Amino acid sequence: MGGETYQAARGARKGVLVVPPLRNGAPTSEIAVMHLEERRVWWERVKDSGSLNSSEGRAMRSAVRKESDQLYERFAKPYEEEHYGKFVAIHPCGEMIIAEKSYEVLEEISGRWGDDWCAFRRMGNSPALEWKSAKC
């Protein structure tokens, strides 16, 4: 897989790998990702319920986990052995940012994807965190 991973010519810091979306002909639309507005509305309902442990909160966490798992399996899994233990952010389009330190990934997300949602986790592990946008 190393031949497909590259350091971005501009914008990426030393040690930050940016992996372009896969171009193997498989459509990324197979993974249903909530739109940002949908996510905001749902988050407001969770806040109104008073707890992430409410039925609304559990449903949202489950949906977000499913999205994150699908993105990881589809895009990051092939890179897991080579980058095990590193942090990865996966944009719904399939582009990934991989680095040793979480803050390196977060800094790159902010400049590259702006307000777009992405899945974030440590390679080879369950999701660590999830952001509805890079600027949260």
CNS distance restraints for C-alpha pairs under 8 A (distance, minus, plus):
assign (resid   1 and name CA) (resid   5 and name CA) 6.98 0.50 0.50
assign (resid   1 and name CA) (resid  78 and name CA) 7.14 0.50 0.50
assign (resid   1 and name CA) (resid  79 and name CA) 6.36 0.50 0.50
assign (resid   1 and name CA) (resid  82 and name CA) 7.75 0.50 0.50
assign (resid   2 and name CA) (resid  82 and name CA) 7.63 0.50 0.50
assign (resid   4 and name CA) (resid  19 and name CA) 7.13 0.50 0.50
assign (resid   5 and name CA) (resid  17 and name CA) 6.80 0.50 0.50
assign (resid   5 and name CA) (resid  18 and name CA) 6.79 0.50 0.50
assign (resid   5 and name CA) (resid  19 and name CA) 5.16 0.50 0.50
assign (resid   5 and name CA) (resid  20 and name CA) 7.70 0.50 0.50
assign (resid   6 and name CA) (resid  17 and name CA) 5.88 0.50 0.50
assign (resid   6 and name CA) (resid  18 and name CA) 6.01 0.50 0.50
assign (resid   6 and name CA) (resid  19 and name CA) 6.28 0.50 0.50
assign (resid   7 and name CA) (resid  12 and name CA) 6.78 0.50 0.50
assign (resid   7 and name CA) (resid  14 and name CA) 7.94 0.50 0.50
assign (resid   7 and name CA) (resid  15 and name CA) 7.82 0.50 0.50
assign (resid   7 and name CA) (resid  16 and name CA) 6.53 0.50 0.50
assign (resid   7 and name CA) (resid  17 and name CA) 4.73 0.50 0.50
assign (resid   7 and name CA) (resid  18 and name CA) 5.62 0.50 0.50
assign (resid   7 and name CA) (resid  19 and name CA) 7.93 0.50 0.50
assign (resid   8 and name CA) (resid  12 and name CA) 5.42 0.50 0.50
assign (resid   8 and name CA) (resid  17 and name CA) 6.88 0.50 0.50
assign (resid   8 and name CA) (resid  18 and name CA) 5.78 0.50 0.50
assign (resid  11 and name CA) (resid 108 and name CA) 7.60 0.50 0.50
assign (resid  11 and name CA) (resid 111 and name CA) 7.77 0.50 0.50
assign (resid  11 and name CA) (resid 112 and name CA) 7.89 0.50 0.50
assign (resid  12 and name CA) (resid  16 and name CA) 5.93 0.50 0.50
assign (resid  12 and name CA) (resid  17 and name CA) 7.34 0.50 0.50
assign (resid  12 and name CA) (resid  18 and name CA) 7.44 0.50 0.50
assign (resid  12 and name CA) (resid 108 and name CA) 6.50 0.50 0.50
assign (resid  13 and name CA) (resid 104 and name CA) 7.77 0.50 0.50
assign (resid  13 and name CA) (resid 108 and name CA) 7.75 0.50 0.50
assign (resid  15 and name CA) (resid  99 and name CA) 6.25 0.50 0.50
assign (resid  15 and name CA) (resid 100 and name CA) 7.54 0.50 0.50
assign (resid  16 and name CA) (resid  97 and name CA) 6.87 0.50 0.50
assign (resid  16 and name CA) (resid  98 and name CA) 5.85 0.50 0.50
assign (resid  16 and name CA) (resid  99 and name CA) 4.84 0.50 0.50
assign (resid  16 and name CA) (resid 100 and name CA) 7.85 0.50 0.50
assign (resid  16 and name CA) (resid 104 and name CA) 6.96 0.50 0.50
assign (resid  16 and name CA) (resid 105 and name CA) 7.20 0.50 0.50
assign (resid  17 and name CA) (resid  97 and name CA) 5.68 0.50 0.50
assign (resid  17 and name CA) (resid  98 and name CA) 5.05 0.50 0.50
assign (resid  17 and name CA) (resid  99 and name CA) 6.32 0.50 0.50
assign (resid  18 and name CA) (resid  95 and name CA) 7.25 0.50 0.50
assign (resid  18 and name CA) (resid  96 and name CA) 5.71 0.50 0.50
assign (resid  18 and name CA) (resid  97 and name CA) 4.64 0.50 0.50
assign (resid  18 and name CA) (resid  98 and name CA) 6.44 0.50 0.50
assign (resid  19 and name CA) (resid  95 and name CA) 5.64 0.50 0.50
assign (resid  19 and name CA) (resid  96 and name CA) 4.98 0.50 0.50
assign (resid  19 and name CA) (resid  97 and name CA) 6.32 0.50 0.50
assign (resid  19 and name CA) (resid  98 and name CA) 7.85 0.50 0.50
assign (resid  20 and name CA) (resid  94 and name CA) 7.00 0.50 0.50
assign (resid  20 and name CA) (resid  95 and name CA) 4.68 0.50 0.50
assign (resid  20 and name CA) (resid  96 and name CA) 6.62 0.50 0.50
assign (resid  21 and name CA) (resid  75 and name CA) 7.88 0.50 0.50
assign (resid  21 and name CA) (resid  93 and name CA) 6.43 0.50 0.50
assign (resid  21 and name CA) (resid  94 and name CA) 4.32 0.50 0.50
assign (resid  21 and name CA) (resid  95 and name CA) 4.45 0.50 0.50
assign (resid  21 and name CA) (resid  96 and name CA) 7.45 0.50 0.50
assign (resid  22 and name CA) (resid  75 and name CA) 7.39 0.50 0.50
assign (resid  22 and name CA) (resid  94 and name CA) 6.58 0.50 0.50
assign (resid  22 and name CA) (resid  95 and name CA) 7.82 0.50 0.50
assign (resid  28 and name CA) (resid  92 and name CA) 7.64 0.50 0.50
assign (resid  28 and name CA) (resid  93 and name CA) 6.48 0.50 0.50
assign (resid  28 and name CA) (resid  94 and name CA) 7.20 0.50 0.50
assign (resid  31 and name CA) (resid  67 and name CA) 7.19 0.50 0.50
assign (resid  31 and name CA) (resid  70 and name CA) 6.67 0.50 0.50
assign (resid  31 and name CA) (resid  71 and name CA) 7.21 0.50 0.50
assign (resid  32 and name CA) (resid  67 and name CA) 7.12 0.50 0.50
assign (resid  33 and name CA) (resid  67 and name CA) 6.16 0.50 0.50
assign (resid  33 and name CA) (resid  92 and name CA) 7.15 0.50 0.50
assign (resid  34 and name CA) (resid  38 and name CA) 6.06 0.50 0.50
assign (resid  34 and name CA) (resid  39 and name CA) 6.24 0.50 0.50
assign (resid  35 and name CA) (resid  39 and name CA) 6.28 0.50 0.50
assign (resid  36 and name CA) (resid  40 and name CA) 6.23 0.50 0.50
assign (resid  36 and name CA) (resid 116 and name CA) 7.48 0.50 0.50
assign (resid  36 and name CA) (resid 117 and name CA) 7.07 0.50 0.50
assign (resid  36 and name CA) (resid 132 and name CA) 7.00 0.50 0.50
assign (resid  37 and name CA) (resid  41 and name CA) 6.26 0.50 0.50
assign (resid  38 and name CA) (resid  42 and name CA) 6.21 0.50 0.50
assign (resid  39 and name CA) (resid  43 and name CA) 6.04 0.50 0.50
assign (resid  39 and name CA) (resid 132 and name CA) 7.10 0.50 0.50
assign (resid  40 and name CA) (resid  44 and name CA) 6.21 0.50 0.50
assign (resid  41 and name CA) (resid  45 and name CA) 6.44 0.50 0.50
assign (resid  42 and name CA) (resid  46 and name CA) 6.31 0.50 0.50
assign (resid  42 and name CA) (resid  60 and name CA) 7.20 0.50 0.50
assign (resid  43 and name CA) (resid  47 and name CA) 6.19 0.50 0.50
assign (resid  43 and name CA) (resid  60 and name CA) 7.85 0.50 0.50
assign (resid  44 and name CA) (resid  48 and name CA) 6.08 0.50 0.50
assign (resid  45 and name CA) (resid  49 and name CA) 6.18 0.50 0.50
assign (resid  45 and name CA) (resid  56 and name CA) 7.14 0.50 0.50
assign (resid  46 and name CA) (resid  50 and name CA) 6.73 0.50 0.50
assign (resid  46 and name CA) (resid  51 and name CA) 6.65 0.50 0.50
assign (resid  46 and name CA) (resid  52 and name CA) 6.44 0.50 0.50
assign (resid  46 and name CA) (resid  54 and name CA) 7.49 0.50 0.50
assign (resid  46 and name CA) (resid  56 and name CA) 5.61 0.50 0.50
assign (resid  46 and name CA) (resid  57 and name CA) 5.19 0.50 0.50
assign (resid  46 and name CA) (resid  60 and name CA) 7.92 0.50 0.50
assign (resid  47 and name CA) (resid  51 and name CA) 6.58 0.50 0.50
assign (resid  47 and name CA) (resid  52 and name CA) 7.67 0.50 0.50
assign (resid  49 and name CA) (resid  54 and name CA) 6.53 0.50 0.50
assign (resid  49 and name CA) (resid  56 and name CA) 7.20 0.50 0.50
assign (resid  49 and name CA) (resid  57 and name CA) 7.92 0.50 0.50
assign (resid  50 and name CA) (resid  54 and name CA) 7.44 0.50 0.50
assign (resid  51 and name CA) (resid  57 and name CA) 6.65 0.50 0.50
assign (resid  52 and name CA) (resid  56 and name CA) 7.51 0.50 0.50
assign (resid  52 and name CA) (resid  57 and name CA) 4.23 0.50 0.50
assign (resid  52 and name CA) (resid  58 and name CA) 6.43 0.50 0.50
assign (resid  53 and name CA) (resid  57 and name CA) 5.49 0.50 0.50
assign (resid  53 and name CA) (resid  58 and name CA) 5.74 0.50 0.50
assign (resid  54 and name CA) (resid  58 and name CA) 6.12 0.50 0.50
assign (resid  55 and name CA) (resid  59 and name CA) 6.08 0.50 0.50
assign (resid  56 and name CA) (resid  60 and name CA) 6.23 0.50 0.50
assign (resid  57 and name CA) (resid  61 and name CA) 6.13 0.50 0.50
assign (resid  58 and name CA) (resid  62 and name CA) 6.07 0.50 0.50
assign (resid  59 and name CA) (resid  63 and name CA) 6.23 0.50 0.50
assign (resid  60 and name CA) (resid  64 and name CA) 6.11 0.50 0.50
assign (resid  61 and name CA) (resid  65 and name CA) 5.95 0.50 0.50
assign (resid  62 and name CA) (resid  66 and name CA) 6.15 0.50 0.50
assign (resid  63 and name CA) (resid  67 and name CA) 6.34 0.50 0.50
assign (resid  64 and name CA) (resid  68 and name CA) 6.11 0.50 0.50
assign (resid  64 and name CA) (resid 130 and name CA) 7.77 0.50 0.50
assign (resid  65 and name CA) (resid  69 and name CA) 5.96 0.50 0.50
assign (resid  65 and name CA) (resid 127 and name CA) 7.49 0.50 0.50
assign (resid  66 and name CA) (resid  70 and name CA) 6.11 0.50 0.50
assign (resid  67 and name CA) (resid  71 and name CA) 6.20 0.50 0.50
assign (resid  67 and name CA) (resid 119 and name CA) 7.86 0.50 0.50
assign (resid  68 and name CA) (resid  72 and name CA) 6.09 0.50 0.50
assign (resid  68 and name CA) (resid 119 and name CA) 5.16 0.50 0.50
assign (resid  68 and name CA) (resid 120 and name CA) 7.68 0.50 0.50
assign (resid  68 and name CA) (resid 127 and name CA) 7.29 0.50 0.50
assign (resid  69 and name CA) (resid  73 and name CA) 6.06 0.50 0.50
assign (resid  69 and name CA) (resid 127 and name CA) 7.80 0.50 0.50
assign (resid  70 and name CA) (resid  74 and name CA) 6.02 0.50 0.50
assign (resid  71 and name CA) (resid  75 and name CA) 5.89 0.50 0.50
assign (resid  71 and name CA) (resid  76 and name CA) 7.37 0.50 0.50
assign (resid  71 and name CA) (resid  90 and name CA) 6.78 0.50 0.50
assign (resid  71 and name CA) (resid  92 and name CA) 6.90 0.50 0.50
assign (resid  71 and name CA) (resid  94 and name CA) 7.53 0.50 0.50
assign (resid  71 and name CA) (resid 119 and name CA) 7.31 0.50 0.50
assign (resid  72 and name CA) (resid  76 and name CA) 4.84 0.50 0.50
assign (resid  72 and name CA) (resid  77 and name CA) 5.96 0.50 0.50
assign (resid  72 and name CA) (resid  90 and name CA) 7.20 0.50 0.50
assign (resid  72 and name CA) (resid 119 and name CA) 7.84 0.50 0.50
assign (resid  73 and name CA) (resid  77 and name CA) 5.05 0.50 0.50
assign (resid  75 and name CA) (resid  90 and name CA) 7.63 0.50 0.50
assign (resid  75 and name CA) (resid  94 and name CA) 6.07 0.50 0.50
assign (resid  75 and name CA) (resid  96 and name CA) 7.89 0.50 0.50
assign (resid  76 and name CA) (resid  80 and name CA) 6.39 0.50 0.50
assign (resid  76 and name CA) (resid  88 and name CA) 7.85 0.50 0.50
assign (resid  76 and name CA) (resid  90 and name CA) 7.61 0.50 0.50
assign (resid  76 and name CA) (resid  96 and name CA) 7.61 0.50 0.50
assign (resid  76 and name CA) (resid 123 and name CA) 7.71 0.50 0.50
assign (resid  77 and name CA) (resid 124 and name CA) 7.99 0.50 0.50
assign (resid  79 and name CA) (resid  83 and name CA) 6.10 0.50 0.50
assign (resid  79 and name CA) (resid  84 and name CA) 7.96 0.50 0.50
assign (resid  80 and name CA) (resid  84 and name CA) 5.11 0.50 0.50
assign (resid  80 and name CA) (resid 123 and name CA) 5.72 0.50 0.50
assign (resid  80 and name CA) (resid 124 and name CA) 6.02 0.50 0.50
assign (resid  83 and name CA) (resid  98 and name CA) 7.95 0.50 0.50
assign (resid  83 and name CA) (resid 123 and name CA) 6.66 0.50 0.50
assign (resid  84 and name CA) (resid 122 and name CA) 7.78 0.50 0.50
assign (resid  84 and name CA) (resid 123 and name CA) 5.03 0.50 0.50
assign (resid  84 and name CA) (resid 124 and name CA) 5.73 0.50 0.50
assign (resid  85 and name CA) (resid 100 and name CA) 7.71 0.50 0.50
assign (resid  85 and name CA) (resid 122 and name CA) 5.69 0.50 0.50
assign (resid  85 and name CA) (resid 123 and name CA) 5.05 0.50 0.50
assign (resid  85 and name CA) (resid 124 and name CA) 6.40 0.50 0.50
assign (resid  85 and name CA) (resid 125 and name CA) 7.74 0.50 0.50
assign (resid  86 and name CA) (resid  98 and name CA) 6.62 0.50 0.50
assign (resid  86 and name CA) (resid  99 and name CA) 5.65 0.50 0.50
assign (resid  86 and name CA) (resid 100 and name CA) 4.73 0.50 0.50
assign (resid  86 and name CA) (resid 101 and name CA) 7.08 0.50 0.50
assign (resid  86 and name CA) (resid 122 and name CA) 5.55 0.50 0.50
assign (resid  86 and name CA) (resid 123 and name CA) 5.50 0.50 0.50
assign (resid  87 and name CA) (resid  98 and name CA) 5.61 0.50 0.50
assign (resid  87 and name CA) (resid  99 and name CA) 5.47 0.50 0.50
assign (resid  87 and name CA) (resid 100 and name CA) 6.04 0.50 0.50
assign (resid  87 and name CA) (resid 101 and name CA) 6.50 0.50 0.50
assign (resid  87 and name CA) (resid 102 and name CA) 5.73 0.50 0.50
assign (resid  87 and name CA) (resid 105 and name CA) 6.95 0.50 0.50
assign (resid  87 and name CA) (resid 120 and name CA) 7.34 0.50 0.50
assign (resid  87 and name CA) (resid 121 and name CA) 5.77 0.50 0.50
assign (resid  87 and name CA) (resid 122 and name CA) 4.29 0.50 0.50
assign (resid  87 and name CA) (resid 123 and name CA) 5.92 0.50 0.50
assign (resid  88 and name CA) (resid  96 and name CA) 6.61 0.50 0.50
assign (resid  88 and name CA) (resid  97 and name CA) 5.51 0.50 0.50
assign (resid  88 and name CA) (resid  98 and name CA) 4.48 0.50 0.50
assign (resid  88 and name CA) (resid  99 and name CA) 6.73 0.50 0.50
assign (resid  88 and name CA) (resid 105 and name CA) 6.94 0.50 0.50
assign (resid  88 and name CA) (resid 120 and name CA) 5.74 0.50 0.50
assign (resid  88 and name CA) (resid 121 and name CA) 5.61 0.50 0.50
assign (resid  88 and name CA) (resid 122 and name CA) 5.99 0.50 0.50
assign (resid  88 and name CA) (resid 123 and name CA) 6.42 0.50 0.50
assign (resid  89 and name CA) (resid  96 and name CA) 5.54 0.50 0.50
assign (resid  89 and name CA) (resid  97 and name CA) 5.23 0.50 0.50
assign (resid  89 and name CA) (resid  98 and name CA) 6.71 0.50 0.50
assign (resid  89 and name CA) (resid 105 and name CA) 6.82 0.50 0.50
assign (resid  89 and name CA) (resid 109 and name CA) 7.58 0.50 0.50
assign (resid  89 and name CA) (resid 118 and name CA) 6.25 0.50 0.50
assign (resid  89 and name CA) (resid 119 and name CA) 5.51 0.50 0.50
assign (resid  89 and name CA) (resid 120 and name CA) 4.40 0.50 0.50
assign (resid  89 and name CA) (resid 121 and name CA) 6.69 0.50 0.50
assign (resid  90 and name CA) (resid  94 and name CA) 6.25 0.50 0.50
assign (resid  90 and name CA) (resid  95 and name CA) 6.02 0.50 0.50
assign (resid  90 and name CA) (resid  96 and name CA) 4.57 0.50 0.50
assign (resid  90 and name CA) (resid  97 and name CA) 6.74 0.50 0.50
assign (resid  90 and name CA) (resid 118 and name CA) 5.46 0.50 0.50
assign (resid  90 and name CA) (resid 119 and name CA) 5.12 0.50 0.50
assign (resid  90 and name CA) (resid 120 and name CA) 6.47 0.50 0.50
assign (resid  91 and name CA) (resid  95 and name CA) 5.40 0.50 0.50
assign (resid  91 and name CA) (resid  96 and name CA) 6.24 0.50 0.50
assign (resid  91 and name CA) (resid 113 and name CA) 7.99 0.50 0.50
assign (resid  91 and name CA) (resid 116 and name CA) 7.78 0.50 0.50
assign (resid  91 and name CA) (resid 117 and name CA) 6.99 0.50 0.50
assign (resid  91 and name CA) (resid 118 and name CA) 4.73 0.50 0.50
assign (resid  91 and name CA) (resid 119 and name CA) 6.68 0.50 0.50
assign (resid  92 and name CA) (resid 117 and name CA) 7.78 0.50 0.50
assign (resid  92 and name CA) (resid 118 and name CA) 6.53 0.50 0.50
assign (resid  97 and name CA) (resid 105 and name CA) 6.18 0.50 0.50
assign (resid  97 and name CA) (resid 108 and name CA) 7.44 0.50 0.50
assign (resid  97 and name CA) (resid 109 and name CA) 7.54 0.50 0.50
assign (resid  98 and name CA) (resid 105 and name CA) 6.44 0.50 0.50
assign (resid  99 and name CA) (resid 104 and name CA) 6.31 0.50 0.50
assign (resid  99 and name CA) (resid 105 and name CA) 5.93 0.50 0.50
assign (resid 100 and name CA) (resid 104 and name CA) 7.54 0.50 0.50
assign (resid 101 and name CA) (resid 105 and name CA) 6.87 0.50 0.50
assign (resid 102 and name CA) (resid 106 and name CA) 6.24 0.50 0.50
assign (resid 103 and name CA) (resid 107 and name CA) 6.01 0.50 0.50
assign (resid 104 and name CA) (resid 108 and name CA) 6.32 0.50 0.50
assign (resid 105 and name CA) (resid 109 and name CA) 6.11 0.50 0.50
assign (resid 106 and name CA) (resid 110 and name CA) 6.33 0.50 0.50
assign (resid 106 and name CA) (resid 134 and name CA) 7.19 0.50 0.50
assign (resid 107 and name CA) (resid 111 and name CA) 6.74 0.50 0.50
assign (resid 108 and name CA) (resid 112 and name CA) 5.99 0.50 0.50
assign (resid 109 and name CA) (resid 113 and name CA) 5.43 0.50 0.50
assign (resid 109 and name CA) (resid 114 and name CA) 6.87 0.50 0.50
assign (resid 109 and name CA) (resid 134 and name CA) 5.89 0.50 0.50
assign (resid 110 and name CA) (resid 114 and name CA) 5.02 0.50 0.50
assign (resid 110 and name CA) (resid 115 and name CA) 7.63 0.50 0.50
assign (resid 110 and name CA) (resid 134 and name CA) 5.17 0.50 0.50
assign (resid 110 and name CA) (resid 135 and name CA) 6.18 0.50 0.50
assign (resid 113 and name CA) (resid 134 and name CA) 6.94 0.50 0.50
assign (resid 114 and name CA) (resid 133 and name CA) 7.14 0.50 0.50
assign (resid 114 and name CA) (resid 134 and name CA) 5.78 0.50 0.50
assign (resid 114 and name CA) (resid 135 and name CA) 6.63 0.50 0.50
assign (resid 115 and name CA) (resid 132 and name CA) 7.83 0.50 0.50
assign (resid 115 and name CA) (resid 133 and name CA) 4.52 0.50 0.50
assign (resid 115 and name CA) (resid 134 and name CA) 5.35 0.50 0.50
assign (resid 115 and name CA) (resid 135 and name CA) 5.91 0.50 0.50
assign (resid 116 and name CA) (resid 132 and name CA) 7.09 0.50 0.50
assign (resid 116 and name CA) (resid 133 and name CA) 4.86 0.50 0.50
assign (resid 116 and name CA) (resid 134 and name CA) 6.35 0.50 0.50
assign (resid 117 and name CA) (resid 131 and name CA) 6.00 0.50 0.50
assign (resid 117 and name CA) (resid 132 and name CA) 4.48 0.50 0.50
assign (resid 117 and name CA) (resid 133 and name CA) 4.23 0.50 0.50
assign (resid 117 and name CA) (resid 134 and name CA) 6.53 0.50 0.50
assign (resid 118 and name CA) (resid 130 and name CA) 7.03 0.50 0.50
assign (resid 118 and name CA) (resid 131 and name CA) 6.28 0.50 0.50
assign (resid 118 and name CA) (resid 132 and name CA) 6.86 0.50 0.50
assign (resid 118 and name CA) (resid 133 and name CA) 6.78 0.50 0.50
assign (resid 118 and name CA) (resid 134 and name CA) 7.45 0.50 0.50
assign (resid 119 and name CA) (resid 127 and name CA) 7.89 0.50 0.50
assign (resid 119 and name CA) (resid 129 and name CA) 7.63 0.50 0.50
assign (resid 119 and name CA) (resid 130 and name CA) 5.54 0.50 0.50
assign (resid 119 and name CA) (resid 131 and name CA) 6.97 0.50 0.50
assign (resid 120 and name CA) (resid 127 and name CA) 6.50 0.50 0.50
assign (resid 120 and name CA) (resid 128 and name CA) 6.65 0.50 0.50
assign (resid 120 and name CA) (resid 129 and name CA) 5.70 0.50 0.50
assign (resid 120 and name CA) (resid 130 and name CA) 5.59 0.50 0.50
assign (resid 120 and name CA) (resid 131 and name CA) 7.53 0.50 0.50
assign (resid 121 and name CA) (resid 125 and name CA) 7.02 0.50 0.50
assign (resid 121 and name CA) (resid 126 and name CA) 6.80 0.50 0.50
assign (resid 121 and name CA) (resid 127 and name CA) 4.54 0.50 0.50
assign (resid 121 and name CA) (resid 128 and name CA) 4.81 0.50 0.50
assign (resid 121 and name CA) (resid 129 and name CA) 6.25 0.50 0.50
assign (resid 121 and name CA) (resid 130 and name CA) 7.91 0.50 0.50
assign (resid 122 and name CA) (resid 126 and name CA) 7.27 0.50 0.50
assign (resid 122 and name CA) (resid 127 and name CA) 6.87 0.50 0.50
assign (resid 122 and name CA) (resid 128 and name CA) 6.68 0.50 0.50
assign (resid 131 and name CA) (resid 136 and name CA) 6.80 0.50 0.50
assign (resid 132 and name CA) (resid 136 and name CA) 7.22 0.50 0.50
